[in-house]
Amino acid sequence: MSPPRSPHAIVQLRSLGTAPSYGKQLRELVADDFLARTDFGEVPPRVEYTLTPQGESFVPILLAMKQWGEKELGL
């Protein structure tokens, strides 16, 4: 299982656009049960995201798509 990530750490891994757009994407992934969100109820606010079992099961598909893109499109 992948380690928990803060929203800031996720953005550092890959540019998702503006803060509002990556926040929206994270909420959608939580709603679709690909991510779980943990709110620590602290000040300043601290939350972490982890892959759910459904999210983990999707990783091989994403890796296959990445490999296809590298091979076929030279990405």
TINUVEX-293612 format. One record per residue: residue number from 1; residue in one letter; chain; x, y, z of N, C-alpha, C, O in turn. Coordinates in steps of 0.05 Angstrom, whole numbers, plus 5000, padded with zeros to 4 digits. Atoms other than C-alpha are relative to their C-alpha. Layout:
TINUVEX-293612
<r NUM,'a','A',<X,Y,Z>,<X,Y,Z>,<X,Y,Z>,<X,Y,Z>> ...
***
This chain:
TINUVEX-293612
<r 1,'m','A',<5017,4976,5000>,<5000,5000,5000>,<5018,5025,5000>,<5038,5025,5013>> <r 2,'s','A',<4984,4976,5000>,<5026,5069,4985>,<4997,5017,5025>,<4976,5015,5039>> <r 3,'p','A',<5001,4984,4975>,<5042,5118,5041>,<4979,5022,4997>,<4972,5031,4975>> <r 4,'p','A',<5018,4977,5001>,<4992,5172,5060>,<5014,5025,4989>,<5038,5028,4993>> <r 5,'r','A',<4989,4976,5012>,<5002,5238,5025>,<4982,5024,5008>,<4958,5022,5009>> <r 6,'s','A',<5015,4975,4996>,<4983,5309,5042>,<4993,5011,4972>,<5006,5004,4953>> <r 7,'p','A',<5006,4988,5026>,<4950,5350,4987>,<5025,5014,4988>,<5029,5012,4963>> <r 8,'h','A',<4977,4986,5010>,<5014,5392,4981>,<5020,4980,4988>,<5032,4985,4967>> <r 9,'a','A',<4981,5021,5009>,<5057,5328,4973>,<4990,4989,4973>,<5006,4982,4956>> <r 10,'i','A',<5011,5010,5025>,<5010,5304,4918>,<5006,5019,4977>,<5014,5010,4955>> <r 11,'v','A',<4995,4980,5021>,<5018,5369,4879>,<5030,5000,4993>,<5037,5003,4970>> <r 12,'q','A',<4971,5001,5006>,<5094,5364,4886>,<5007,4976,4983>,<5026,4977,4967>> <r 13,'l','A',<4995,5023,5016>,<5092,5294,4856>,<4993,5004,4971>,<5008,4995,4953>> <r 14,'r','A',<5010,4995,5027>,<5054,5316,4795>,<4983,5024,4999>,<4965,5028,5015>> <r 15,'s','A',<5015,4976,5002>,<5027,5382,4773>,<4971,4993,4992>,<4967,4981,4971>> <r 16,'l','A',<5028,5005,5006>,<4951,5378,4775>,<4985,5025,4992>,<4961,5025,4989>> <r 17,'g','A',<5013,4975,5007>,<4938,5450,4758>,<4999,5018,5024>,<5016,5017,5042>> <r 18,'t','A',<5003,4981,4978>,<4913,5503,4806>,<4990,4986,5025>,<4979,4964,5024>> <r 19,'a','A',<5009,5011,4975>,<4898,5491,4879>,<4970,4992,4999>,<4963,4970,5008>> <r 20,'p','A',<5028,5008,5001>,<4822,5493,4867>,<4995,4975,4983>,<4978,4959,4989>> <r 21,'s','A',<5005,5023,5018>,<4827,5443,4809>,<5011,4975,5013>,<4998,4954,5010>> <r 22,'y','A',<4991,5025,4988>,<4870,5393,4847>,<4983,4993,5024>,<4979,4969,5030>> <r 23,'g','A',<5019,5005,4978>,<4824,5400,4908>,<4975,4986,4990>,<4965,4968,5002>> <r 24,'k','A',<5024,5012,5012>,<4765,5384,4863>,<5006,4971,4991>,<4990,4953,4995>> <r 25,'q','A',<4992,5027,5009>,<4802,5324,4833>,<5002,4981,5024>,<4993,4958,5022>> <r 26,'l','A',<4997,5016,4977>,<4819,5298,4902>,<4972,4992,5012>,<4967,4969,5019>> <r 27,'r','A',<5027,5005,4990>,<4746,5305,4925>,<4986,4979,4982>,<4972,4961,4992>> <r 28,'e','A',<5012,5019,5018>,<4723,5267,4863>,<5011,4972,5004>,<4996,4952,5003>> <r 29,'l','A',<4987,5026,4996>,<4773,5211,4875>,<4990,4987,5027>,<4987,4963,5029>> <r 30,'v','A',<5012,5010,4975>,<4747,5205,4947>,<4972,4991,4996>,<4964,4969,5005>> <r 31,'a','A',<5028,5007,5006>,<4675,5205,4923>,<4998,4974,4984>,<4979,4959,4988>> <r 32,'d','A',<5000,5024,5016>,<4692,5150,4873>,<5014,4976,5013>,<5017,4955,5001>> <r 33,'d','A',<4988,5021,4983>,<4726,5109,4928>,<5027,4990,4989>,<5035,4967,4993>> <r 34,'f','A',<4972,5006,5007>,<4796,5112,4897>,<5019,5009,5021>,<5041,4998,5024>> <r 35,'l','A',<4984,4990,4978>,<4824,5152,4955>,<4983,5002,5026>,<4959,5004,5025>> <r 36,'a','A',<5012,4995,4973>,<4809,5156,5030>,<5013,5025,5011>,<5037,5029,5009>> <r 37,'r','A',<4991,4974,4989>,<4815,5224,5064>,<4999,4998,5031>,<4978,4991,5042>> <r 38,'t','A',<4999,5000,4970>,<4838,5229,5137>,<5004,5029,5008>,<5024,5041,5001>> <r 39,'d','A',<4998,4973,4989>,<4825,5296,5171>,<5008,4998,5029>,<4994,4985,5045>> <r 40,'f','A',<4990,5002,4973>,<4866,5304,5234>,<4988,5020,5020>,<4995,5020,5043>> <r 41,'g','A',<5014,4980,4983>,<4824,5362,5261>,<5020,5018,5015>,<5015,5026,5037>> <r 42,'e','A',<4980,4983,4987>,<4886,5404,5275>,<4999,5028,4988>,<4987,5033,4967>> <r 43,'v','A',<4996,4972,5009>,<4902,5478,5268>,<5030,5004,4999>,<5043,5002,5020>> <r 44,'p','A',<5013,4998,5026>,<4930,5491,5218>,<4990,4973,4990>,<4999,4952,4999>> <r 45,'p','A',<5012,5025,5009>,<4888,5440,5181>,<5021,4980,4988>,<5040,4989,4974>> <r 46,'r','A',<4982,5021,5011>,<4923,5374,5164>,<4982,4977,4991>,<4967,4966,5007>> <r 47,'v','A',<5014,5023,5011>,<4894,5320,5119>,<5020,4983,4985>,<5041,4993,4976>> <r 48,'e','A',<4984,5018,5016>,<4924,5259,5086>,<4981,4983,4982>,<4958,4978,4989>> <r 49,'y','A',<5015,5017,5019>,<4901,5217,5027>,<5015,4974,4997>,<5039,4974,4994>> <r 50,'t','A',<4988,5026,5005>,<4913,5143,5018>,<4983,4986,4979>,<4959,4991,4977>> <r 51,'l','A',<5015,5016,5019>,<4893,5095,4963>,<4983,4980,5015>,<4991,4967,5035>> <r 52,'t','A',<5018,5021,4990>,<4833,5051,4979>,<5007,4974,4986>,<5023,4974,4967>> <r 53,'p','A',<4996,5025,5015>,<4833,4977,4959>,<4992,5003,4970>,<5006,4992,4953>> <r 54,'q','A',<5008,4996,5028>,<4796,4999,4896>,<5021,5016,4985>,<5028,5010,4963>> <r 55,'g','A',<4979,4984,5012>,<4849,5052,4883>,<5025,4983,4994>,<5038,4985,4973>> <r 56,'e','A',<4977,5018,5004>,<4904,5000,4893>,<4996,4982,4977>,<5015,4976,4962>> <r 57,'s','A',<5005,5019,5022>,<4870,4953,4844>,<5002,5013,4973>,<5005,5000,4953>> <r 58,'f','A',<4999,4985,5025>,<4872,5008,4791>,<5029,5006,4992>,<5033,5014,4969>> <r 59,'v','A',<4972,4993,5006>,<4947,5019,4796>,<5012,4984,4977>,<5024,4997,4959>> <r 60,'p','A',<4989,5015,5023>,<4966,4962,4748>,<4989,5011,4973>,<5003,5010,4953>> <r 61,'i','A',<5011,4989,5024>,<4919,4992,4696>,<5014,5026,4992>,<5021,5030,4969>> <r 62,'l','A',<4986,4974,5005>,<4951,5061,4703>,<5029,4995,4990>,<5039,5008,4972>> <r 63,'l','A',<4972,5006,5008>,<5021,5030,4698>,<5000,4989,4971>,<5018,4996,4956>> <r 64,'a','A',<5001,5010,5028>,<5001,4992,4634>,<4995,5022,4981>,<5007,5023,4959>> <r 65,'m','A',<5005,4977,5018>,<4974,5057,4604>,<5025,5016,4997>,<5031,5026,4975>> <r 66,'k','A',<4975,4985,5001>,<5039,5092,4622>,<5020,4986,4982>,<5033,4999,4965>> <r 67,'q','A',<4981,5015,5017>,<5081,5037,4590>,<4992,5001,4971>,<5009,5004,4953>> <r 68,'w','A',<5010,4998,5027>,<5037,5039,4528>,<5007,5027,4988>,<5017,5029,4966>> <r 69,'g','A',<4993,4973,5010>,<5046,5114,4522>,<5029,5004,4995>,<5037,5017,4975>> <r 70,'e','A',<4971,4998,5004>,<5121,5109,4530>,<5008,4985,4975>,<5025,4995,4960>> <r 71,'k','A',<4993,5016,5023>,<5125,5055,4477>,<4989,5011,4974>,<5004,5015,4955>> <r 72,'e','A',<5014,4992,5025>,<5074,5079,4426>,<5003,5030,4994>,<5003,5037,4970>> <r 73,'l','A',<5000,4971,5005>,<5078,5154,4435>,<5026,5014,5007>,<5030,5038,5003>> <r 74,'g','A',<4974,4989,4993>,<5149,5163,4459>,<4999,5020,5023>,<5015,5039,5024>> <r 75,'l','A',<5003,4982,4977>,<5126,5198,4523>,<5019,4994,5022>,<5020,5008,5042>> 
***
